[in-house]
Amino acid sequence: MKSSYNITTFLIAALLLASCKPKIVEVKPDEPTDPKKHETITLGGGCYWCVEAVFQQLDGVISATSGFMGGHIPNPTSEEIYSLKSEHIEVVQVVFDPQIISTQEILKWFWKAHNPTDPDGQGVDKGSIYMSHIFAHSPKQRQVAESSKKEAQADFEKPIVTTIRDAEEFYAAKDEDQNYYFRKKGENSYCPQQITPKLKKLGLNY
């Protein structure tokens, strides 16, 4: 009787433990980029790990690459970036198929994925490197971004402080910082603490 009880207890504990394990999500791999079919927009919405984890899940997004844009030092080192000397912004460069997802839809996700009214950064990530930015890759895209910003203001009590600028030289982050959330969520506590709640709120995989 005691043996049967122990086995039952063990099975219940095992099932509970299994239910607590993080869900493994297979993120679709980046697809080949076709300049004739695809468009690019570069977005800064706080830590690029957070932004990347959102956009790489959207249908029509070909690739989402973490990196830096908007500074004044060519080929900046990590020290120059994170000491704020180069004035670069952490961004995610999003390549998408406008036949599947429009620029307007991309920007609707952008406004939902971060707090564009915070002039100091995002959440625990403070400083100019984490400020809200849209880098437009064409005059038409910039016009769409300006209109989208005006429309999005209705959803916020405070004024949106997002800067809209023309795209500049993009510097991709190191390979170890790409697809970070889905590779490292079981290792880096930042992921479940800062990124998972965002993905849950947006109804995305986590």
C-alpha positions, 0 to 999 in steps of 0.5 A: 500500500505504501509503495503504491502511494509513493508511486502515485505521489511521484507521478503527480509530482512529475506531471506538475513539474512537466506542466511548469516547463517553458513552452518550446516555440519553433520560430520560423527561420529567416527567409531570403530577402528579395529587394523587389518584393520586400520592404525594410523598416528599422524600429527602436523600442527598448532592448532589441531582444524584446522587439525581436521576439515580437516581430520575428513571430509575425506572418509576413516578416521575412527577418528581424535582425537586432543591431544599432542605428542612428549614431555618428561613429562608423563601425562602433565598438561595443564600448563606444555604443554602451558608453553612449559615445556613439549615440547609437540606438538599439534597433531591430531591422525588420524585412517584410512582405507588404503583400502579407503584412503592410507597413501600417500593420507593422507599426500597429504592432510597434505601438503595442509592443512598447511604451512610446510615451517614455522619454527615458527608455523602456522598463528597466532599460533606461538611457538614450540607447533604448529610446523609441525610434522609427527609422524610415527607409523611404519618403513614403514609409516616413509619411506612413510612420508620421500618420501612424504616430498621430493615429496611435496617440489616441491610445495613450494618455501621455504624448508619444515621444517616438522619434521618426528619422530617415534610416542610416547605416545599420550595424548588426549585433553579434550572432550571440544576440540574435534570436536571443529570447527563444535561445536563452529564455531558460538561461537568462532571467531577463527573458522570463522577467522582461520579455515573457510578460510582453509576449503574453500580453500581445498573445504571441508565443512565449 
